[in-house]
Amino acid sequence: MAVPHFFVHNPPVFSILDAVPIQRGAYIMSKKSIFVKDGVNYTTPFMAISALFLTWGIAHGLLDTLDKNFQELLHLKKWQSSFIQVSLYGAYFCTAIPAGLYTKKYGYKKGIILGLTLFGIGALLAAGTAPLQSFILFLFCLLVIGAGLATLETGANPYTTKLGPPESAERRINIAQSFNGFAWVVGPLIALSIYGNRSHVEGEKMISIILPFALIGLSVLAIAFGFSRLKLPKIDEEDLMHAHGAAPTPGGDMEISDPSHPAYISKKPLWKNRHFKLGVAAQACYVAAQTGVFSYLINFVTDHDMHPRFDVQYGPYFLSLGFFLFMMGRFSGSALMRYVKPPRMLACYALLVCILLPIVSLKLGWVSFVALYGVFFFMSIMFPTIFALAIRSLGTHTKQGASFLVMSVGGGAIFPPLMGYVSDIYGMAAGFFVPIPLFAFIAYYAIKGYKIKA
């Protein structure tokens, strides 16, 4: 395969960790780099793509703090404030397929730039309409932001799987998502300015969101401009086949028929692949459950029935701590996947979450408090691992499959109102019983559902 122009002055390099000395001046490669494929080093483009994960991580981290804020300022019930998530993730559901078609026609890079542009415009609209003090208008702005994030993820998520050997795709996407985890830690800290500058004066109740959203919007548009100037390798259909182990052999006679082989490519239509269909369902379950847990943590630690109970103004700190543990889970998970197969790790983590959630719901004081943070840690690897397992062996259906996987994020629009409704009636702690069946399905997918059938 020809070396892209971008790499002419960037020859492949290897870390000293990838080599061991056998005699003076001589080395052999003991481990294959996860960023080098066909002699080309993809580290630099991978870093550029990983930076995008920071941008939408900050958005999600910030928005998950706002439920409690609007509950107090606008006197909303929990299920009503959850329409923040309905708007954001509903946009994913509506936009993912058009975003995939756009990416297929114009390429990954233009898809990413479009996503950043929509994201930036949505944030600026939120800042500009805040003085009108309309929750409905704010939800519309979130639809625009969500459309941008969906378009961004449609391009960026599968890109990470292409920038290196196919057998290490799960590790690369987990590393990229680790940067996303760091951004989720920063997002709630930005929200401190919203909580700290709130006004209960009529006509000024949403004034505190203007500055942070304006800064985010301008920053994202600046990133979009910078990205348009950045040279990235073009990923075409042949590269897709290479990345998923489907590159034709020189003679064209060899064909891998073993579904367990990493280079196997399914000949079935997209929706005839059982591991993909179940992967879409598992991803929808995960995002639904994750969104509920993230959105209601501040409600949990500030609930009047909880002991210990903390003041609302400190809520973003507790969410930031949860996201920090989430990030640590991503980094440690990426490292552990060098020694433990991703499906096995996914199964163990999902089962542990199923054990921890009832402990959270039983209101056992500090034990429940710690258990909730354990849920954050063990959820960490689920999205990227499910994504990578579901997209395996799809060959030329990869882009379309990625769009449906991003579309499944729409599960986050359905579940928070249900969890909020249960919490409004039975108490916040009881609401954490609701996600258990979703994590149980994820465990099933990790144990059996991910396996590719011939």
Summary of the structure (lengths in Angstrom):
residues: 454
radius of gyration: 22.2
end to end distance: 28.8
largest distance: 76.7
contacts: 1655
relative contact order: 0.15
helix: 72%
strand: 3%
